[in-house]
Amino acid sequence: MLMEFCVTPGIADIPAGVFNALDGATAAFSCHGRIRQCEADGRWRVRYLRVCDARQLQAVVPLFTPRGR
């Protein structure tokens, strides 16, 4: 199975339903809305590593970097 990896600059590039379907847990970082809140916090630079196969999104890894560094 061929996997494609790409970096996305914002969670808005990933539909909420698709993101939330990746994990059935109710943890804060598996919720599109909570990730958007963290993204809006000016202390962080946020990017997302997306992993897709030929059919669909398989994983999203948030990458947070402090702005002060």
C-alpha positions in Angstrom: 0.0 0.0 0.0 1.4 3.4 -1.1 1.2 6.1 1.6 1.4 9.8 0.9 2.8 12.1 3.5 2.3 15.9 3.4 2.5 18.9 5.7 -0.6 21.0 6.1 -0.4 24.6 7.6 -3.9 24.5 9.3 -6.5 22.2 10.7 -9.1 24.0 8.5 -7.5 22.1 5.6 -8.9 18.9 7.0 -12.7 18.5 7.3 -13.8 18.1 10.9 -15.8 14.9 10.3 -12.8 13.2 8.6 -10.4 14.3 11.4 -12.8 13.3 14.2 -13.4 9.9 12.6 -9.7 9.0 12.9 -10.1 8.3 16.6 -13.2 7.3 18.5 -11.8 8.5 21.8 -13.0 11.7 23.4 -9.5 13.0 24.2 -8.9 16.7 23.6 -6.4 16.2 20.8 -8.7 13.9 18.9 -11.3 16.7 18.5 -11.1 19.0 15.5 -12.6 21.9 17.6 -10.0 21.6 20.4 -7.2 21.5 17.9 -8.5 24.7 16.3 -8.5 26.4 19.8 -4.9 25.4 20.3 -4.0 26.6 16.8 -5.5 30.0 17.6 -3.3 30.3 20.7 -0.5 32.7 19.5 2.2 31.0 21.6 2.4 28.1 19.0 3.3 27.6 15.4 1.2 24.6 14.3 1.6 22.4 11.3 0.1 19.0 10.6 1.6 15.9 9.1 -1.1 14.1 7.1 -0.9 10.5 6.0 -3.2 9.3 3.2 -3.5 6.2 1.2 -5.2 6.0 -2.2 -8.6 6.0 -0.5 -8.6 8.2 2.5 -6.8 10.1 5.3 -5.2 7.6 7.7 -3.5 9.8 10.3 -2.8 13.3 11.4 0.1 14.3 13.6 0.0 17.9 15.1 3.4 19.5 15.1 3.6 22.3 17.7 6.6 24.6 18.0 6.8 27.4 20.5 6.9 30.9 18.9 9.4 32.2 21.4 12.2 29.9 20.0 
